Amino acid sequence: MVAKLWKKVLLLILIIACLFNVINKLVHKASMKEEVEASARYTLEQQEKNNK
């Protein structure tokens, strides 16, 4: 009886943790513009390193 109760409690905690993780990622998602700018900066830095 107690084992079934703990199983349900832990399953509920797991579901809540997964939902929190997904919502947190959606809220703090970087915009496409920021991603492209960061990628362009990295590419330019790598090209400058290779040219030296």
PyMOL commands that set and color helices and strands:
alter all, ss='L'
color gray80, all
select helices_A, chain A and resi 2-27+32-51
alter helices_A, ss='H'
color red, helices_A
deselect
rebuild
show_as cartoon
